[in-house]
Amino acid sequence: MSVKILPAIIGLTGIVSTSAHAEIPQQKSNDTHYNILWLSCEDINPGLGCYGATGVKTPNLDRLAAEGIRYTHVYSTVGVCAPSRSSIITGMYPVSIGTQNMRTGPHWAYRPAEKETYETYWGVRDVRGRNVPQYAAVLPEDVRCFPEYLRAAGYFCTNNAKTDYQFNAPITAWDECNHQAHWRNRPDGKPFFSVFNFEVTHESRIWLKKDDPMLADTAAVRIPAYYPDIPVVRKDVSRNYSNIMELDQQIGAFLDSLKKDGLLDKTIIVFWSDHGGPLLRQKRDVGNAGLHVPLIIRFPDKRMAGTVDDRLVSLMDLGPTTLSLVGIKPPAYMQGKPFLGEYAVEKPHEYIFGSADRFDEAVDMRRSVIDGRFVYIRNFYPELPLIFRNKYREQIDMTRDLIEMSRLGELHGDAAYIWKPTKPAEELYDLSTDPDEVHNLAGNPEYEAKLKELRKALSHWQLEVADKGFIPERDLVEMMWPGGIQPVTQPVSFHPDNKSQLVLSSETPGASIAYQSGDSIGTKHWSLYHKPVKMTPGKQIRAVAIRIGYRQSGETTFMVPEK
């Protein structure tokens, strides 16, 4: 396998920042004091009743859509969870910040600093066949987890509980980040931003729940053209829809609890999936099937209820949009575009860009451009097959059976399309006539203009974001962790001013700071430092610093002198 490297784009540094805390502009929006609730699920395309799916009933999500805005052209940046979630939490393309490979380490949930450890060998190799150890991606120094900006603006921010950001969630990102995290734990009078992740639709539930009662109508579910319509395929496709119906029940119960708490008319609700479907040619794919997701947003006053919005939206836009909804101007470094609120952009995305690189033990490099109708894919290793071997997904019955059928030459027509031993260098699909992306138009002269347009858009984008997929992963790790050693954030220094306030800083560029004071010392809650701390005579202040991807600093303390 040859390795393609683009020297002009291998830099890892971002916009230089010397600030010791997140700077928050004045809030302007009328929605400033609304709560924000994210209901995120895993691994589904828009396979809901309100999107026209057959064989599945989703009355609770359908009602949410009827009372809110249903977005039809929403896409993840990557067709798998960890790179996609890194994009969502930062508002950045994974390929621009070095989080594009699935996955970098055991980052499924927050780990306290003392439990943040990494294996030097776990069976992963880069495109040159070199060992890739576990690591935490080191991001450009200006990049923060966007909830820090909400915390600095007075929001109580909770995440229950999955993180999977490609780095350990910094202690500064959330007020609470665990399975007990909840808006009900907020101090009186504080607005909240809460995230709850529903796992019932995850890929693994296809096999873990295969003996559960079937809720979907197996005869009515649609089988994509890239599968043969045989019993094992219909069973597993139906299980996916059955899990979606179970998800709908869980969402309904959750909305009932929000109403019971008297918060339904005070909370903006956002429902989304982290990437497309869980099955072959869906999860881990870079086309429409891998990236297309549902998005529903409901306002407390039901504004725009029943609206269908067909603008191109990236999941990378969710963070900037949340900031915009509460009147916070998204930082200039963010590549995501706010599409609602005070700072909504006038011009939506012209294109959606996707990426696919290493997935567990399998390496590849693919990029895509989607304009809402056409899908363009560039395969940088066309000598590799589209369907690569992956131990994790081969726990699904239909996956194992289809691999064997392909080996025996028993797949034909469209069902054989995804099983070719190599890939074309370029792919082009027209979703209006080919929703399953099985008829490649890249060699059709009638579509030459569209092919050139999307090819050019991809090249410009890769240069603009400095696509780090061209860097072999072992070299990328070395750039982030020189010598294979995780950098350590420098400790916090304390600087009393002449206003009875304490200024906190760290010598590590891009570090965020968390602190405890008075009675909070020794508890699990750490406040985000974003402005000088008032000094109370005789009280102690304890602080730590953390830059994303670095090891957290040790604790330092300051005792405020008695007067």
ZAROGU-110340 format. One record per residue (C-alpha): y, x, z; residue in one letter; residue number from 1. Coordinates in steps of 0.2 Angstrom, whole numbers, always signed. Each point is the difference from the previous one (the first is absolute). Layout:
# residues N
v, u, w, r, k
Y, X, Z, A, NUM .
...
This chain:
# residues 563
v, u, w, r, k
+0, +0, +0, M, 1 .
+17, +7, -5, S, 2 .
+15, -1, +12, V, 3 .
+17, -5, -6, K, 4 .
+15, +7, +10, I, 5 .
+18, -4, -3, L, 6 .
+10, +14, +8, P, 7 .
+16, -9, -1, A, 8 .
-5, -13, +12, I, 9 .
-10, +8, +14, I, 10 .
+14, +1, +13, G, 11 .
-4, -9, +16, L, 12 .
+18, +0, +8, T, 13 .
+10, -15, +0, G, 14 .
+18, -4, +4, I, 15 .
+6, +11, +14, V, 16 .
+4, -9, +16, S, 17 .
+7, +8, +16, T, 18 .
+2, -16, +10, S, 19 .
-10, -2, +16, A, 20 .
-2, -19, -2, H, 21 .
+0, -14, -12, A, 22 .
+18, -5, -5, E, 23 .
+2, -19, -1, I, 24 .
+14, -8, -10, P, 25 .
+9, -15, +6, Q, 26 .
-11, -16, -2, Q, 27 .
+8, -13, -11, K, 28 .
-13, -13, -4, S, 29 .
+0, -18, +6, N, 30 .
-19, +3, +3, D, 31 .
+4, +14, +12, T, 32 .
-8, -8, +15, H, 33 .
-15, -8, -9, Y, 34 .
-17, +7, +5, N, 35 .
-11, +7, -13, I, 36 .
-19, -2, +0, L, 37 .
-11, +9, -13, W, 38 .
-18, -7, -2, L, 39 .
-9, +13, -10, S, 40 .
-18, -2, -7, C, 41 .
-11, +12, -9, E, 42 .
-7, +2, -17, D, 43 .
+5, -16, -9, I, 44 .
+7, -4, -17, N, 45 .
+10, -17, -1, P, 46 .
-16, -9, +3, G, 47 .
+7, -15, +9, L, 48 .
+1, -18, -4, G, 49 .
+19, +0, -3, C, 50 .
-2, +14, -13, Y, 51 .
-13, -11, -9, G, 52 .
-16, +8, +5, A, 53 .
-16, -11, -1, T, 54 .
-14, -2, +12, G, 55 .
+11, +4, +15, V, 56 .
+10, -11, +11, K, 57 .
+15, +8, +10, T, 58 .
+10, -15, +7, P, 59 .
+10, +10, +13, N, 60 .
+6, +14, -12, L, 61 .
+3, -14, -13, D, 62 .
+11, -9, +12, R, 63 .
+9, +17, +4, L, 64 .
+3, +2, -18, A, 65 .
+7, -18, -2, A, 66 .
+12, +3, +14, E, 67 .
+5, +17, -6, G, 68 .
+1, +12, -15, I, 69 .
-16, +4, -10, R, 70 .
+2, +17, -9, Y, 71 .
-11, +1, -16, T, 72 .
+2, +19, -5, H, 73 .
-2, +10, +15, V, 74 .
-10, +16, +0, Y, 75 .
-5, +14, +12, S, 76 .
+3, +18, -5, T, 77 .
-18, +5, +2, V, 78 .
-16, -11, +0, G, 79 .
-6, +6, +17, V, 80 .
+6, -2, +17, C, 81 .
+6, +17, +8, A, 82 .
+11, +6, -15, P, 83 .
+7, -18, -2, S, 84 .
+4, -2, +18, R, 85 .
+8, +17, +0, S, 86 .
+12, -7, -13, S, 87 .
+3, -16, +9, I, 88 .
+5, +8, +17, I, 89 .
+11, +13, -9, T, 90 .
+7, -10, -15, G, 91 .
-5, +15, -11, M, 92 .
-13, +3, -14, Y, 93 .
-15, +9, +7, P, 94 .
+0, +13, -14, V, 95 .
+18, +5, +5, S, 96 .
-4, +4, +18, I, 97 .
-17, +7, -2, G, 98 .
-10, -15, +7, T, 99 .
-9, -5, -16, Q, 100 .
-18, +6, +5, N, 101 .
-12, -12, +9, M, 102 .
-1, +5, +14, R, 103 .
+8, +14, +9, T, 104 .
-8, -2, +17, G, 105 .
-4, -12, +14, P, 106 .
+16, -10, +0, H, 107 .
-6, -17, +1, W, 108 .
+9, -3, +16, A, 109 .
+13, +8, +11, Y, 110 .
-7, +15, +10, R, 111 .
+9, +7, +15, P, 112 .
+5, +18, -2, A, 113 .
-14, +7, +10, E, 114 .
-13, -9, -11, K, 115 .
+7, +6, -16, E, 116 .
-14, +11, -7, T, 117 .
-6, +5, -17, Y, 118 .
-16, +5, -8, E, 119 .
+0, +16, -10, T, 120 .
-15, -6, -11, Y, 121 .
-4, -18, -4, W, 122 .
-8, +1, -17, G, 123 .
+16, -2, -11, V, 124 .
+4, +12, -14, R, 125 .
+15, +1, -12, D, 126 .
+0, +1, -19, V, 127 .
-4, +18, +1, R, 128 .
-15, -3, +11, G, 129 .
+9, +8, +16, R, 130 .
-3, -7, +17, N, 131 .
+14, -12, +6, V, 132 .
+1, -2, +19, P, 133 .
+7, -15, +9, Q, 134 .
+19, +0, +2, Y, 135 .
+15, -10, +3, A, 136 .
+12, +0, -15, A, 137 .
+17, +8, +4, V, 138 .
+14, -11, -8, L, 139 .
+17, +6, -6, P, 140 .
+11, +2, +15, E, 141 .
+11, -15, -3, D, 142 .
-14, -13, -1, V, 143 .
-4, -11, +15, R, 144 .
-11, -14, +4, C, 145 .
+12, -14, -4, F, 146 .
-3, -10, +16, P, 147 .
+10, +14, +9, E, 148 .
+16, -7, -9, Y, 149 .
-4, -18, +7, L, 150 .
-3, +7, +18, R, 151 .
+16, +9, -1, A, 152 .
+8, -17, -5, A, 153 .
-7, -8, +16, G, 154 .
-16, -7, -7, Y, 155 .
-17, +0, +10, F, 156 .
-12, +7, -12, C, 157 .
-19, -3, +1, T, 158 .
-15, +5, -10, N, 159 .
-17, -8, +3, N, 160 .
-8, +11, -4, A, 161 .
-5, +9, -16, K, 162 .
+11, +15, -6, T, 163 .
-9, +10, -13, D, 164 .
+16, +9, -5, Y, 165 .
-8, +17, -5, Q, 166 .
+8, +7, +16, F, 167 .
-1, -4, +18, N, 168 .
+12, -14, +3, A, 169 .
+15, +8, +10, P, 170 .
+3, -6, +17, I, 171 .
+18, -5, -6, T, 172 .
-6, -12, -13, A, 173 .
-5, -15, +11, W, 174 .
+3, -7, +17, D, 175 .
-18, -5, +1, E, 176 .
-14, +6, -12, C, 177 .
-17, -6, +6, N, 178 .
-11, -15, +0, H, 179 .
+10, -8, +14, Q, 180 .
+17, +2, -9, A, 181 .
+8, -17, -1, H, 182 .
+18, -8, -2, W, 183 .
-4, -8, +17, R, 184 .
+2, +17, +9, N, 185 .
+18, +2, -5, R, 186 .
+14, +0, +12, P, 187 .
+10, -16, +2, D, 188 .
+13, -3, -13, G, 189 .
-6, +13, -13, K, 190 .
-5, -4, -18, P, 191 .
-16, +7, -6, F, 192 .
-8, +7, -15, F, 193 .
-19, -2, +2, S, 194 .
-15, +5, -11, V, 195 .
-17, -8, +1, F, 196 .
-14, +7, -11, N, 197 .
-14, -12, -5, F, 198 .
-16, +10, -5, E, 199 .
-12, -14, -5, V, 200 .
+3, +3, -18, T, 201 .
-3, +18, +0, H, 202 .
-13, +8, -12, E, 203 .
-12, +3, +14, S, 204 .
-1, -18, +4, R, 205 .
-9, -3, -17, I, 206 .
-15, +7, +8, W, 207 .
+3, -2, +18, L, 208 .
+2, -19, -2, K, 209 .
-12, -3, -14, K, 210 .
-12, -11, +11, D, 211 .
+15, -10, +7, D, 212 .
+2, -18, -6, P, 213 .
+7, -1, -18, M, 214 .
+17, -9, +0, L, 215 .
+4, +2, -18, A, 216 .
-6, -11, -14, D, 217 .
-12, +13, -9, T, 218 .
-1, -10, -16, A, 219 .
+19, -1, -2, A, 220 .
+5, +18, +4, V, 221 .
+6, +9, -15, R, 222 .
-10, +16, -5, I, 223 .
+10, +13, -8, P, 224 .
-5, +5, -18, A, 225 .
-4, +18, +6, Y, 226 .
-15, -7, +10, Y, 227 .
-16, -8, -7, P, 228 .
-1, -18, +7, D, 229 .
-16, +3, +10, I, 230 .
-5, -6, +17, P, 231 .
+4, +15, +10, V, 232 .
+17, +2, -8, V, 233 .
+4, -19, +3, R, 234 .
-6, +2, +18, K, 235 .
+11, +15, +4, D, 236 .
+15, -7, -10, V, 237 .
-2, -16, +10, S, 238 .
-1, +9, +16, R, 239 .
+17, +7, -3, N, 240 .
+7, -17, -3, Y, 241 .
-9, -6, +16, S, 242 .
+8, +13, +10, N, 243 .
+17, -5, -7, I, 244 .
-3, -18, +6, M, 245 .
-4, +7, +17, E, 246 .
+16, +10, -1, L, 247 .
+9, -16, -3, D, 248 .
-7, -8, +15, Q, 249 .
+5, +15, +11, Q, 250 .
+18, +0, -8, I, 251 .
+1, -19, +4, G, 252 .
-5, +3, +19, A, 253 .
+13, +14, +0, F, 254 .
+14, -11, -7, L, 255 .
-5, -13, +13, D, 256 .
+3, +12, +14, S, 257 .
+17, +5, -7, L, 258 .
+5, -18, +0, K, 259 .
-7, -3, +18, K, 260 .
+11, +15, +5, D, 261 .
+15, -9, -7, G, 262 .
+3, +14, -13, L, 263 .
-5, -8, -17, L, 264 .
+19, -5, -3, D, 265 .
+6, +17, +6, K, 266 .
-11, +12, -10, T, 267 .
-1, +6, -18, I, 268 .
-19, +1, -5, I, 269 .
-6, +12, -12, V, 270 .
-19, -1, -7, F, 271 .
-7, +14, -10, W, 272 .
-15, +10, -5, S, 273 .
-1, +19, +1, D, 274 .
-7, +1, -18, H, 275 .
-11, -9, -13, G, 276 .
-18, -6, +2, G, 277 .
-14, +8, +9, P, 278 .
-13, +1, -14, L, 279 .
-4, +12, -14, L, 280 .
+14, +3, -13, R, 281 .
+12, -8, +13, Q, 282 .
+1, +11, +16, K, 283 .
+5, +18, -4, R, 284 .
+5, -5, -18, D, 285 .
+17, +3, -7, V, 286 .
+2, -15, -11, G, 287 .
+4, -18, +3, N, 288 .
-16, -4, +9, A, 289 .
+3, +14, +12, G, 290 .
+18, -2, +4, L, 291 .
+4, -19, -2, H, 292 .
+3, -8, +17, V, 293 .
+6, -17, +7, P, 294 .
+17, -1, +9, L, 295 .
+7, -15, +9, I, 296 .
+16, +0, +10, I, 297 .
+6, -15, +10, R, 298 .
+17, -2, +8, F, 299 .
+3, -10, +16, P, 300 .
+11, -12, -9, D, 301 .
-12, -1, -14, K, 302 .
+13, +6, -13, R, 303 .
-6, +1, -17, M, 304 .
-16, -9, +5, A, 305 .
-13, -2, -14, G, 306 .
+9, +13, -10, T, 307 .
-10, +11, -12, V, 308 .
+7, +17, -3, D, 309 .
-6, +11, -14, D, 310 .
+10, +15, +2, R, 311 .
-10, +17, +1, L, 312 .
-2, +5, +18, V, 313 .
-8, +15, +8, S, 314 .
-8, -1, +17, L, 315 .
+11, +16, +3, M, 316 .
+15, -12, +0, D, 317 .
-6, -10, +15, L, 318 .
+8, +13, +13, G, 319 .
+17, +1, -9, P, 320 .
+0, -19, -2, T, 321 .
-4, -3, +19, T, 322 .
+15, +11, +4, L, 323 .
+11, -9, -12, S, 324 .
-5, -17, +7, L, 325 .
+7, +5, +17, V, 326 .
+16, +8, -7, G, 327 .
-6, +19, +0, I, 328 .
+4, +9, -15, K, 329 .
-16, +9, -6, P, 330 .
+2, +19, +0, P, 331 .
+4, +8, -16, A, 332 .
-16, +11, -1, Y, 333 .
-11, -16, -1, M, 334 .
-7, -3, -17, Q, 335 .
-4, -18, +4, G, 336 .
+12, -14, -5, K, 337 .
+6, -14, +12, P, 338 .
-2, -16, -10, F, 339 .
+6, -12, +14, L, 340 .
+14, +1, +13, G, 341 .
+17, +8, +1, E, 342 .
-4, +15, -10, Y, 343 .
-11, -8, -13, A, 344 .
+1, +9, -17, V, 345 .
+7, -9, -15, E, 346 .
-13, +9, -12, K, 347 .
-18, -2, +5, P, 348 .
-13, +13, -5, H, 349 .
-2, +2, -19, E, 350 .
-17, +7, +3, Y, 351 .
-13, +2, +13, I, 352 .
-8, +17, +2, F, 353 .
-18, +3, +7, G, 354 .
-10, +15, +4, S, 355 .
-19, +4, +4, A, 356 .
-5, +17, +6, D, 357 .
-14, +6, +11, R, 358 .
-10, -14, +8, F, 359 .
-11, +6, +14, D, 360 .
-12, +12, -8, E, 361 .
+5, -4, -18, A, 362 .
+15, +9, -9, V, 363 .
+10, -7, -15, D, 364 .
+18, -2, -5, M, 365 .
+6, -16, -9, R, 366 .
+17, -7, -1, R, 367 .
+6, -18, -6, S, 368 .
+15, -9, -5, V, 369 .
+1, -19, +1, I, 370 .
+14, -11, -8, D, 371 .
-7, -16, +5, G, 372 .
-9, -3, -16, R, 373 .
-7, +17, -6, F, 374 .
-9, +13, +10, V, 375 .
+0, +18, -5, Y, 376 .
-12, +12, +7, I, 377 .
+1, +19, -2, R, 378 .
-17, +9, +4, N, 379 .
+3, +18, +4, F, 380 .
-18, +4, +2, Y, 381 .
-8, -11, -15, P, 382 .
-16, +10, +1, E, 383 .
-4, -9, +16, L, 384 .
-7, -18, +1, P, 385 .
+10, -15, +5, L, 386 .
-13, -5, +13, I, 387 .
-3, +15, +11, F, 388 .
-13, +1, +14, R, 389 .
+6, -5, +17, N, 390 .
-12, -1, +15, K, 391 .
+11, -13, +9, Y, 392 .
+2, -13, -13, R, 393 .
-19, +2, -5, E, 394 .
-4, -10, +15, Q, 395 .
+4, -15, -10, I, 396 .
-15, -8, -8, D, 397 .
+7, -3, -17, M, 398 .
+7, +17, -1, T, 399 .
-17, +8, +2, R, 400 .
-8, -12, -12, D, 401 .
+13, +3, -13, L, 402 .
-1, +19, +1, I, 403 .
-19, -2, -3, E, 404 .
+3, -13, -14, M, 405 .
+12, +12, -9, S, 406 .
-12, +15, +2, R, 407 .
-14, -11, -8, L, 408 .
+12, -5, -14, G, 409 .
-1, -19, +5, E, 410 .
+19, -3, -1, L, 411 .
+7, -6, -16, H, 412 .
+17, -6, -7, G, 413 .
+15, -1, +12, D, 414 .
-12, +2, +15, A, 415 .
-4, +18, -7, A, 416 .
+18, +5, -3, Y, 417 .
+4, +8, +17, I, 418 .
-17, +10, +0, W, 419 .
+5, +12, -14, K, 420 .
-4, +18, +4, P, 421 .
+17, +6, -4, T, 422 .
+18, -8, +0, K, 423 .
+12, -1, -14, P, 424 .
+16, +11, +3, A, 425 .
+10, -16, -1, E, 426 .
-3, -18, +3, E, 427 .
+11, -15, -4, L, 428 .
-4, -18, +4, Y, 429 .
+9, -17, -4, D, 430 .
-2, -11, +16, L, 431 .
+6, -15, -10, S, 432 .
-16, +0, -10, T, 433 .
-11, +12, +9, D, 434 .
+2, -3, +19, P, 435 .
-15, +10, +4, D, 436 .
+5, +16, -9, E, 437 .
-15, +2, -11, V, 438 .
+8, +2, -17, H, 439 .
+9, +17, -2, N, 440 .
+15, -2, -12, L, 441 .
+5, +19, +1, A, 442 .
-6, +3, -17, G, 443 .
+6, -16, -8, N, 444 .
+15, +4, -12, P, 445 .
+7, -17, +4, E, 446 .
+4, +5, +18, Y, 447 .
+6, +18, -4, E, 448 .
+18, -4, +6, A, 449 .
-6, -7, +17, K, 450 .
-12, +15, +2, L, 451 .
+15, +12, -3, K, 452 .
+11, -9, +11, E, 453 .
-11, +0, +15, L, 454 .
-6, +17, -3, R, 455 .
+18, +6, +0, K, 456 .
+4, -10, +16, A, 457 .
-15, +8, +9, L, 458 .
+5, +18, -5, S, 459 .
+18, -3, +6, H, 460 .
-6, -8, +17, W, 461 .
-12, +15, +3, Q, 462 .
+14, +12, -2, L, 463 .
+12, -11, +10, E, 464 .
-11, -1, +15, V, 465 .
-8, +17, -1, A, 466 .
-18, -6, -2, D, 467 .
-10, +10, +12, K, 468 .
-16, -5, -8, G, 469 .
+1, +16, -11, F, 470 .
-2, +11, +16, I, 471 .
-18, +2, +4, P, 472 .
-3, -7, +18, E, 473 .
-5, +16, +8, R, 474 .
+17, +8, -5, D, 475 .
+9, -16, +5, L, 476 .
-7, +2, +18, V, 477 .
+5, +18, +0, E, 478 .
+17, -4, -4, M, 479 .
+1, -13, +14, M, 480 .
-11, +9, +13, W, 481 .
+3, +19, -4, P, 482 .
-16, +10, +4, G, 483 .
-9, -17, +3, G, 484 .
+10, -2, +17, I, 485 .
+9, -16, +4, Q, 486 .
+19, +4, +3, P, 487 .
+6, -5, +17, V, 488 .
+16, -9, +3, T, 489 .
+13, +10, +11, Q, 490 .
+3, -8, +17, P, 491 .
+15, -10, +5, V, 492 .
+16, +8, +7, S, 493 .
+12, -10, +11, F, 494 .
+19, +2, -2, H, 495 .
+11, -9, +12, P, 496 .
+17, -5, -7, D, 497 .
+16, -4, +9, N, 498 .
-3, -19, +0, K, 499 .
-14, +0, +12, S, 500 .
-12, -1, -15, Q, 501 .
-15, +11, -5, L, 502 .
-2, +6, -18, V, 503 .
-18, +4, -5, L, 504 .
-5, +11, -15, S, 505 .
-15, +10, -7, S, 506 .
+1, +15, -11, E, 507 .
-13, -7, -11, T, 508 .
+9, -7, -16, P, 509 .
-4, -19, -2, G, 510 .
-7, -2, +18, A, 511 .
+1, -17, +9, S, 512 .
+2, +0, +18, I, 513 .
-8, -12, +13, A, 514 .
+5, -1, +18, Y, 515 .
-3, -8, +17, Q, 516 .
+12, -1, +15, S, 517 .
+0, -7, +17, G, 518 .
-14, -13, +4, D, 519 .
-7, +1, -18, S, 520 .
-6, +18, +3, I, 521 .
-19, +0, +0, G, 522 .
-2, -16, -9, T, 523 .
-7, -2, -17, K, 524 .
+17, -5, -8, H, 525 .
+12, +13, -7, W, 526 .
+17, -5, -6, S, 527 .
+7, +7, -17, L, 528 .
+14, +12, +2, Y, 529 .
+14, -6, -12, H, 530 .
+16, +3, +10, K, 531 .
+5, +10, +15, P, 532 .
-9, -6, +16, V, 533 .
+10, -5, +15, K, 534 .
-2, +11, +15, M, 535 .
-4, -8, +17, T, 536 .
+2, +12, +15, P, 537 .
-17, +5, +7, G, 538 .
-10, -7, -14, K, 539 .
-12, +10, -11, Q, 540 .
-1, -1, -19, I, 541 .
-16, +6, -9, R, 542 .
-1, +2, -19, A, 543 .
-11, +6, -14, V, 544 .
+4, +3, -18, A, 545 .
-11, -3, -16, I, 546 .
+2, +3, -18, R, 547 .
-12, -9, -11, I, 548 .
-16, +11, -4, G, 549 .
+5, +12, +14, Y, 550 .
-8, +1, +17, R, 551 .
+10, -9, +13, Q, 552 .
+10, +12, +12, S, 553 .
-3, +2, +18, G, 554 .
+9, -11, +12, E, 555 .
+17, +7, +7, T, 556 .
+9, -8, +15, T, 557 .
+18, +0, +6, F, 558 .
+6, -5, +17, M, 559 .
+17, -8, +1, V, 560 .
+9, +8, +15, P, 561 .
+5, -10, +14, E, 562 .
+19, -2, +1, K, 563 .
